[in-house]
Amino acid sequence: MKILHLPVTEEEVRALRVGDAVYVSGDMVTGRDRVHERVVKEGKMPETDLTGGAVFHAGPIVARDGEEYKTLAIGPTTSMRMEAFEADFIERTGVRILIGKGGMGDRTAEACRKFGAVHLMFAGGAAVLAADKVTKTYGVEWADLGMPEAMWLLHMDEFGPLIVSVDTHGGNLFETNKRLFAERKQKALKKLAEEY
């Protein structure tokens, strides 16, 4: 079990392998479709420096308590929704850790290999568990995008367990499994056809 402290170095990220279980501590941001579109399509950069940081594909529920914010729930979003933008997002922002539900495609995997980033999978349905790991909600950038789409600035304390699904060595857990299961399916279908 590894604990990563943000921001992380390229060496720390390149030491990870698909299937590793990790926890992440430190300041991170949320970012879903609209945050990625704003950076990649609109060419706007957030005020927060993401170099060596983490972006959590999530749409949190946040309450305001006077001048403070409190994250009540933060469920992961399906990361594949960001596939069209993620490679460019990694290159432009310098982010090294992507966190979300499910995996990501070949274009993101290639960017992870090239620029030194990883995708970490967090289980869906655990929004309250994730919120329990938020020790502070500092604020929000791009609030005009709405609560779930805005970029929330969070401090997480040993957030996880997270599983490395895309590493810097060409490993891509979900894509590999898709190919493996397709091969098994074809063999099973062929066997059934031969038997009947």
Backbone as JSON, one array per atom type, in Angstrom:
{
  "sequence": "MKILHLPVTEEEVRALRVGDAVYVSGDMVTGRDRVHERVVKEGKMPETDLTGGAVFHAGPIVARDGEEYKTLAIGPTTSMRMEAFEADFIERTGVRILIGKGGMGDRTAEACRKFGAVHLMFAGGAAVLAADKVTKTYGVEWADLGMPEAMWLLHMDEFGPLIVSVDTHGGNLFETNKRLFAERKQKALKKLAEEY",
  "N": [[0.85, -1.18, 0.0], [0.61, 2.17, -0.92], [1.17, 5.57, -0.03], [0.57, 8.58, -1.47], [1.77, 11.87, -1.56], [0.59, 14.96, -2.39], [1.94, 17.83, -4.1], [2.97, 15.39, -6.57], [5.96, 13.8, -7.8], [7.39, 13.16, -11.05], [8.92, 10.85, -10.98], [7.84, 9.44, -8.79], [5.31, 8.82, -9.8], [5.96, 7.3, -12.06], [6.86, 5.04, -10.85], [4.69, 3.57, -10.2], [2.44, 0.84, -10.91], [-0.02, -0.8, -12.97], [-2.77, -2.01, -11.15], [-1.69, -1.55, -8.64], [-2.44, -0.53, -5.3], [-3.27, 2.52, -3.87], [-3.15, 5.41, -1.7], [-4.1, 8.84, -1.53], [-2.95, 11.95, -0.42], [-3.38, 15.4, 0.27], [-3.68, 18.62, -1.47], [-6.15, 18.82, -3.95], [-8.11, 19.02, -7.0], [-11.49, 19.09, -8.25], [-12.79, 18.05, -11.4], [-14.74, 17.89, -14.18], [-16.43, 17.24, -17.27], [-16.97, 19.96, -18.24], [-14.92, 21.51, -17.07], [-12.68, 20.36, -18.29], [-13.27, 20.92, -20.98], [-13.17, 23.71, -20.89], [-10.46, 24.2, -20.42], [-9.21, 22.84, -22.58], [-10.71, 23.25, -25.04], [-11.48, 25.95, -24.89], [-9.17, 27.15, -24.11], [-8.53, 28.26, -21.63], [-6.91, 28.68, -18.51], [-6.89, 27.43, -15.17], [-6.66, 29.35, -12.09], [-5.47, 27.98, -10.06], [-2.53, 26.15, -9.7], [-1.89, 23.21, -11.32], [0.27, 21.57, -11.63], [1.9, 18.57, -11.13], [-0.17, 17.76, -9.61], [-3.49, 16.52, -8.7], [-6.5, 15.63, -10.33], [-9.83, 15.1, -9.67], [-12.28, 13.33, -11.12], [-15.24, 14.23, -10.57], [-18.43, 15.22, -9.28], [-19.13, 17.15, -6.82], [-21.31, 17.54, -3.92], [-21.78, 20.42, -2.32], [-22.02, 22.42, 0.55], [-22.62, 25.7, 1.8], [-21.4, 27.25, 4.66], [-21.68, 29.89, 6.3], [-18.81, 31.67, 5.81], [-17.43, 29.51, 5.05], [-16.95, 26.39, 3.21], [-18.46, 23.16, 2.93], [-17.94, 19.89, 2.01], [-20.31, 17.59, 1.23], [-20.91, 15.25, -0.14], [-19.16, 13.32, -2.56], [-19.12, 11.9, -5.29], [-17.55, 9.72, -7.65], [-17.16, 10.42, -11.14], [-17.75, 8.84, -14.29], [-14.81, 8.26, -15.82], [-14.23, 7.93, -18.53], [-15.79, 9.73, -19.86], [-14.25, 11.99, -20.1], [-12.36, 11.38, -21.96], [-11.95, 12.42, -24.58], [-10.72, 14.84, -24.12], [-8.7, 14.49, -22.26], [-5.93, 13.84, -22.77], [-4.83, 16.22, -23.87], [-5.42, 17.88, -21.74], [-3.79, 16.87, -19.7], [-1.25, 17.44, -20.81], [-1.33, 20.28, -20.99], [-1.83, 21.2, -18.36], [-0.1, 19.88, -16.61], [-0.88, 18.06, -14.73], [-0.64, 15.11, -12.76], [-2.03, 13.02, -11.66], [-5.01, 11.37, -12.24], [-8.27, 10.82, -11.17], [-11.03, 8.7, -10.95], [-14.12, 7.02, -11.86], [-14.2, 3.76, -13.23], [-12.26, 3.16, -16.22], [-9.87, 4.54, -18.6], [-9.29, 5.49, -22.06], [-7.18, 4.59, -24.93], [-5.92, 6.92, -25.91], [-5.61, 8.61, -23.7], [-4.06, 6.88, -22.16], [-1.7, 6.83, -23.65], [-0.88, 9.51, -23.35], [-0.44, 9.49, -20.61], [1.76, 7.78, -20.48], [3.62, 9.26, -21.98], [3.81, 11.82, -20.68], [4.01, 11.28, -17.99], [1.89, 10.46, -16.07], [-0.89, 9.09, -14.2], [-3.89, 7.1, -14.07], [-6.21, 6.68, -11.53], [-8.49, 4.51, -10.07], [-11.56, 4.92, -8.4], [-14.08, 3.52, -6.4], [-17.44, 3.45, -7.55], [-20.47, 4.72, -6.05], [-19.62, 5.39, -3.54], [-19.77, 7.95, -2.42], [-20.14, 9.32, 0.01], [-18.18, 8.22, 1.63], [-15.91, 9.16, 0.28], [-16.26, 11.91, 0.74], [-15.82, 11.99, 3.45], [-13.1, 11.95, 3.57], [-12.33, 14.43, 2.84], [-10.78, 17.03, 4.23], [-10.78, 19.75, 4.16], [-12.52, 22.2, 2.32], [-11.46, 24.43, 0.2], [-12.4, 26.32, -1.6], [-13.77, 27.53, -4.73], [-13.31, 27.43, -8.25], [-14.38, 28.79, -11.33], [-17.17, 28.87, -10.83], [-19.36, 29.55, -12.28], [-20.0, 27.44, -13.88], [-21.67, 25.81, -12.51], [-22.59, 23.82, -9.61], [-21.86, 20.88, -9.75], [-20.13, 20.86, -11.94], [-18.18, 22.78, -11.62], [-14.8, 23.73, -10.63], [-13.68, 22.49, -7.8], [-11.75, 23.14, -4.89], [-9.94, 21.13, -2.9], [-8.8, 19.6, 0.17], [-7.5, 16.49, 0.77], [-7.31, 13.68, 2.92], [-5.47, 10.92, 3.06], [-6.96, 9.64, 0.94], [-8.73, 7.01, -0.43], [-9.06, 3.4, -0.65], [-7.38, 3.55, -3.81], [-7.11, 2.29, -7.09], [-4.56, 1.69, -9.41], [-5.28, 2.15, -12.69], [-4.42, 2.95, -15.17], [-1.13, 3.15, -16.16], [2.27, 4.48, -16.46], [3.63, 2.9, -18.17], [2.4, 1.79, -20.31], [0.43, 0.15, -19.42], [-2.97, -0.66, -19.13], [-5.61, -1.27, -17.44], [-8.45, -1.66, -17.86], [-8.73, -1.68, -20.68], [-7.06, -3.81, -21.36], [-8.4, -5.9, -20.03], [-10.83, -5.82, -21.43], [-10.04, -6.78, -23.97], [-9.11, -9.33, -23.24], [-11.46, -10.53, -22.18], [-13.04, -10.47, -24.48], [-11.65, -12.26, -26.11], [-11.97, -14.62, -24.59], [-14.73, -14.85, -24.73], [-15.12, -15.31, -27.48], [-13.85, -17.8, -27.74], [-15.5, -19.34, -26.08], [-17.92, -19.13, -27.45], [-17.24, -20.36, -29.85], [-16.73, -22.95, -28.94], [-19.28, -23.67, -28.02], [-20.65, -23.63, -30.45], [-19.42, -25.74, -31.78], [-20.21, -27.87, -30.18], [-22.93, -27.94, -30.47]],
  "CA": [[0.0, 0.0, 0.0], [1.43, 3.37, -1.02], [0.51, 6.85, 0.21], [1.16, 9.63, -2.27], [1.53, 13.21, -1.03], [0.55, 15.92, -3.48], [2.12, 17.38, -5.47], [3.86, 14.25, -6.75], [6.99, 13.93, -8.82], [7.29, 12.22, -12.16], [9.53, 9.59, -10.53], [6.86, 8.73, -7.95], [4.24, 8.32, -10.67], [6.49, 6.24, -12.93], [7.11, 3.84, -10.05], [3.43, 2.85, -10.03], [2.07, -0.15, -11.93], [-1.42, -1.19, -13.0], [-3.14, -2.91, -10.07], [-1.23, -1.06, -7.33], [-3.4, 0.17, -4.45], [-2.64, 3.71, -3.3], [-3.95, 6.46, -1.06], [-3.59, 10.15, -1.92], [-3.15, 13.03, 0.55], [-2.95, 16.73, -0.17], [-4.64, 19.46, -2.17], [-6.52, 18.39, -5.3], [-9.28, 19.7, -7.53], [-12.43, 18.31, -9.03], [-12.9, 18.53, -12.77], [-15.46, 17.0, -15.07], [-16.48, 17.6, -18.68], [-16.88, 21.39, -18.53], [-13.57, 21.99, -16.71], [-11.78, 19.9, -19.35], [-13.58, 21.7, -22.18], [-12.71, 25.08, -20.7], [-9.01, 24.22, -20.59], [-8.77, 22.33, -23.88], [-11.39, 23.88, -26.17], [-11.52, 27.4, -24.74], [-7.81, 27.64, -23.89], [-8.42, 28.98, -20.36], [-6.23, 27.93, -17.45], [-7.34, 27.82, -13.83], [-5.68, 30.07, -11.26], [-4.77, 26.95, -9.29], [-1.48, 25.43, -10.43], [-2.13, 21.77, -11.24], [1.51, 20.85, -11.88], [2.17, 17.53, -10.14], [-1.36, 17.59, -8.79], [-4.5, 15.51, -9.0], [-7.86, 16.06, -10.65], [-10.81, 14.07, -9.34], [-13.47, 13.4, -11.98], [-16.33, 14.11, -9.61], [-19.34, 16.36, -9.1], [-19.47, 17.13, -5.39], [-22.4, 18.32, -3.33], [-21.09, 21.29, -1.38], [-22.87, 23.37, 1.27], [-21.93, 26.87, 2.34], [-21.65, 27.48, 6.07], [-21.07, 31.2, 6.51], [-17.74, 31.91, 4.84], [-16.78, 28.22, 4.8], [-17.63, 25.38, 2.41], [-18.36, 21.79, 3.44], [-18.27, 18.88, 1.01], [-21.2, 16.61, 1.84], [-20.77, 13.99, -0.89], [-18.32, 13.53, -3.74], [-19.1, 10.65, -6.04], [-16.74, 9.77, -8.88], [-17.8, 10.41, -12.46], [-17.14, 7.92, -15.24], [-13.67, 8.97, -16.4], [-14.24, 7.85, -19.99], [-16.44, 10.95, -20.38], [-13.22, 13.0, -20.34], [-11.36, 10.8, -22.86], [-11.68, 13.29, -25.74], [-9.95, 16.01, -23.7], [-7.74, 14.23, -21.18], [-4.52, 13.91, -23.19], [-4.46, 17.63, -23.96], [-5.51, 18.43, -20.38], [-2.55, 16.46, -19.01], [-0.13, 18.19, -21.37], [-1.43, 21.72, -20.71], [-1.87, 21.54, -16.93], [0.96, 19.23, -15.85], [-1.46, 17.19, -13.72], [-0.01, 13.79, -12.8], [-2.95, 11.99, -11.17], [-6.41, 11.46, -12.6], [-9.03, 9.9, -10.32], [-12.42, 8.61, -11.35], [-14.77, 5.72, -11.91], [-13.89, 3.05, -14.46], [-10.94, 3.4, -16.78], [-9.74, 5.51, -19.69], [-8.93, 4.88, -23.33], [-5.81, 4.53, -25.43], [-5.32, 8.26, -26.08], [-5.18, 9.03, -22.36], [-2.96, 5.99, -21.75], [-0.48, 7.29, -24.34], [-0.48, 10.76, -22.7], [0.12, 9.12, -19.3], [3.09, 7.25, -20.75], [4.49, 10.33, -22.5], [3.99, 12.96, -19.78], [4.2, 10.85, -16.61], [0.66, 10.6, -15.29], [-1.6, 7.83, -13.99], [-5.31, 7.15, -13.73], [-6.54, 5.88, -10.36], [-9.9, 4.2, -10.02], [-12.26, 4.93, -7.12], [-15.34, 2.8, -6.54], [-18.69, 4.18, -7.6], [-21.38, 4.48, -4.94], [-18.96, 5.66, -2.25], [-19.66, 9.4, -2.36], [-20.03, 9.79, 1.4], [-16.85, 7.79, 2.05], [-14.95, 10.12, -0.28], [-16.44, 13.19, 1.42], [-15.21, 11.86, 4.78], [-11.66, 12.16, 3.42], [-12.11, 15.86, 2.57], [-10.59, 17.72, 5.51], [-11.07, 21.18, 3.95], [-12.93, 22.65, 0.99], [-10.9, 25.78, 0.19], [-13.16, 27.26, -2.41], [-14.2, 27.07, -6.03], [-13.01, 28.2, -9.46], [-15.35, 28.59, -12.42], [-18.47, 28.58, -10.23], [-20.39, 29.78, -13.3], [-20.32, 26.17, -14.52], [-22.62, 25.1, -11.66], [-21.95, 23.05, -8.54], [-21.14, 19.63, -10.07], [-19.15, 21.04, -13.01], [-17.15, 23.74, -11.22], [-13.55, 23.17, -10.11], [-13.62, 22.66, -6.35], [-10.4, 23.01, -4.35], [-10.1, 20.29, -1.71], [-7.67, 18.91, 0.81], [-7.89, 15.12, 1.09], [-6.4, 13.0, 3.85], [-5.41, 9.48, 2.76], [-8.11, 9.29, 0.12], [-8.56, 5.73, -1.08], [-8.02, 2.94, -1.59], [-7.49, 3.81, -5.24], [-6.38, 1.27, -7.86], [-3.97, 2.2, -10.65], [-5.89, 1.5, -13.87], [-3.55, 3.31, -16.3], [0.18, 3.56, -15.65], [3.15, 5.16, -17.42], [4.38, 1.87, -18.9], [1.53, 1.2, -21.31], [-0.59, -0.66, -18.79], [-4.32, -0.09, -19.12], [-6.35, -2.38, -16.85], [-9.76, -1.89, -18.47], [-8.57, -2.04, -22.09], [-6.51, -5.17, -21.37], [-9.47, -6.81, -19.65], [-11.8, -5.89, -22.53], [-9.5, -7.68, -24.99], [-9.07, -10.67, -22.65], [-12.82, -11.06, -22.11], [-13.51, -10.69, -25.85], [-11.04, -13.52, -26.55], [-12.64, -15.71, -23.87], [-16.09, -14.96, -25.27], [-15.03, -15.95, -28.79], [-13.53, -19.21, -27.51], [-16.69, -19.98, -25.53], [-18.92, -19.22, -28.53], [-16.76, -21.39, -30.78], [-16.93, -24.26, -28.3], [-20.71, -23.94, -28.05], [-21.04, -23.92, -31.83], [-18.92, -27.09, -32.09], [-20.95, -28.86, -29.4], [-24.33, -28.0, -30.88]],
  "C": [[0.89, 1.24, 0.0], [0.58, 4.59, -0.7], [1.27, 7.9, -0.58], [0.78, 10.98, -1.68], [1.66, 14.2, -2.18], [1.29, 17.2, -3.12], [3.12, 16.22, -5.54], [4.87, 14.52, -7.84], [6.74, 12.92, -9.94], [7.85, 10.86, -11.76], [8.55, 8.77, -9.68], [5.77, 8.09, -8.81], [4.73, 7.16, -11.53], [6.83, 4.96, -12.17], [5.85, 3.0, -9.85], [3.16, 1.92, -11.2], [0.57, -0.43, -11.83], [-1.69, -2.22, -11.9], [-2.66, -2.48, -8.7], [-2.38, -0.37, -6.61], [-2.67, 1.34, -3.79], [-3.67, 4.56, -2.57], [-3.29, 7.79, -1.44], [-3.94, 11.16, -0.84], [-2.66, 14.34, -0.04], [-4.06, 17.47, -0.87], [-4.88, 18.92, -3.58], [-7.73, 19.18, -5.74], [-10.23, 18.68, -8.13], [-12.48, 18.89, -10.44], [-13.59, 17.5, -13.64], [-15.44, 17.58, -16.49], [-16.22, 19.09, -18.94], [-15.52, 21.97, -18.14], [-12.59, 21.6, -17.8], [-12.01, 20.67, -20.65], [-13.05, 23.12, -22.07], [-11.2, 25.18, -20.92], [-8.62, 23.89, -22.02], [-9.4, 23.08, -25.05], [-11.34, 25.4, -26.11], [-10.15, 28.0, -24.46], [-7.64, 28.45, -22.61], [-7.75, 28.09, -19.33], [-6.75, 28.37, -16.09], [-6.26, 28.6, -13.09], [-4.86, 29.07, -10.46], [-3.77, 26.23, -10.17], [-1.68, 23.93, -10.23], [-0.88, 20.94, -11.45], [1.8, 19.85, -10.76], [0.97, 17.18, -9.29], [-2.29, 16.49, -9.27], [-5.81, 16.2, -9.35], [-8.78, 14.87, -10.44], [-12.01, 14.29, -10.24], [-14.68, 13.16, -11.09], [-17.16, 15.38, -9.6], [-19.81, 16.4, -7.66], [-20.76, 17.88, -5.06], [-21.76, 19.1, -2.2], [-22.09, 22.26, -0.75], [-22.02, 24.52, 1.77], [-22.37, 27.06, 3.78], [-20.96, 28.78, 6.44], [-20.06, 31.48, 5.42], [-17.05, 30.61, 4.42], [-17.62, 27.35, 3.86], [-17.46, 24.03, 3.1], [-18.81, 20.85, 2.34], [-19.06, 17.78, 1.69], [-21.1, 15.24, 1.17], [-19.94, 14.3, -2.13], [-18.14, 12.2, -4.46], [-18.29, 10.76, -7.31], [-17.62, 9.73, -10.13], [-17.07, 9.4, -13.33], [-16.04, 8.66, -16.01], [-13.67, 8.96, -17.92], [-14.93, 9.05, -20.62], [-15.42, 12.02, -20.73], [-12.19, 12.56, -21.38], [-10.99, 11.74, -24.01], [-10.75, 14.45, -25.39], [-8.74, 15.69, -22.84], [-6.28, 14.34, -21.6], [-4.04, 15.35, -23.26], [-4.49, 18.29, -22.59], [-4.25, 18.11, -19.59], [-1.38, 17.3, -19.49], [-0.16, 19.66, -20.95], [-1.31, 22.06, -19.24], [-0.71, 20.96, -16.13], [0.43, 18.34, -14.73], [-0.86, 15.79, -13.86], [-0.94, 12.66, -12.33], [-4.37, 12.33, -11.59], [-7.14, 10.43, -11.74], [-10.47, 9.89, -10.81], [-12.93, 7.19, -11.32], [-14.47, 5.06, -13.25], [-12.5, 3.4, -14.95], [-10.94, 4.5, -17.82], [-9.19, 4.82, -20.91], [-7.47, 5.01, -23.7], [-5.14, 5.9, -25.55], [-4.82, 8.79, -24.73], [-4.0, 8.18, -21.89], [-1.64, 6.43, -22.4], [0.02, 8.59, -23.71], [0.12, 10.47, -21.32], [1.54, 8.6, -19.46], [4.06, 8.38, -21.11], [4.82, 11.39, -21.45], [4.17, 12.57, -18.31], [2.99, 11.12, -15.74], [0.03, 9.22, -15.14], [-3.08, 8.11, -13.79], [-5.53, 6.19, -12.57], [-8.05, 5.72, -10.28], [-10.41, 4.24, -8.59], [-13.62, 4.31, -7.34], [-16.54, 3.73, -6.6], [-19.55, 3.84, -6.4], [-20.8, 4.78, -3.58], [-18.76, 7.16, -2.04], [-19.48, 9.93, -0.94], [-18.67, 9.4, 1.97], [-15.79, 8.77, 1.55], [-15.04, 11.45, 0.45], [-15.83, 13.16, 2.82], [-13.7, 12.11, 4.73], [-11.31, 13.61, 3.1], [-11.99, 16.58, 3.91], [-10.84, 19.22, 5.39], [-11.49, 21.39, 2.5], [-12.55, 24.13, 0.93], [-11.76, 26.78, -0.55], [-13.46, 26.66, -3.77], [-13.7, 28.01, -7.12], [-14.07, 27.85, -10.49], [-16.71, 28.15, -11.87], [-19.61, 28.78, -11.23], [-20.8, 28.48, -14.01], [-21.36, 25.37, -13.72], [-21.91, 24.18, -10.69], [-21.23, 21.79, -9.0], [-20.03, 19.81, -11.1], [-18.02, 22.0, -12.66], [-15.9, 23.01, -10.73], [-13.46, 23.51, -8.62], [-12.22, 22.35, -5.86], [-10.51, 22.32, -2.99], [-8.77, 19.88, -1.11], [-8.18, 17.55, 1.24], [-6.84, 14.5, 2.0], [-6.51, 11.49, 3.63], [-6.67, 9.0, 2.05], [-7.84, 7.98, -0.61], [-9.32, 4.65, -0.34], [-8.39, 3.22, -3.04], [-6.64, 2.77, -5.96], [-5.84, 1.9, -9.13], [-4.57, 1.43, -11.83], [-5.14, 1.84, -15.15], [-2.23, 3.77, -15.71], [1.01, 4.21, -16.76], [3.92, 4.19, -18.31], [3.54, 1.18, -19.97], [0.46, 0.31, -20.73], [-1.92, 0.05, -18.73], [-5.27, -1.22, -18.71], [-7.66, -2.67, -17.59], [-9.64, -2.3, -19.94], [-8.01, -3.46, -22.22], [-7.59, -6.19, -21.05], [-10.53, -6.93, -20.75], [-11.33, -6.87, -23.6], [-9.51, -9.14, -24.49], [-10.47, -11.3, -22.63], [-13.4, -11.31, -23.49], [-12.94, -11.99, -26.4], [-11.72, -14.72, -25.89], [-14.05, -15.94, -24.41], [-16.07, -15.69, -26.6], [-14.73, -17.45, -28.66], [-14.75, -19.96, -27.0], [-17.76, -20.16, -26.61], [-18.52, -20.31, -29.55], [-16.99, -22.79, -30.23], [-18.41, -24.64, -28.31], [-21.17, -24.34, -29.45], [-20.6, -25.33, -32.23], [-19.74, -28.17, -31.39], [-22.4, -29.01, -29.88], [-24.39, -27.9, -32.37]]
}
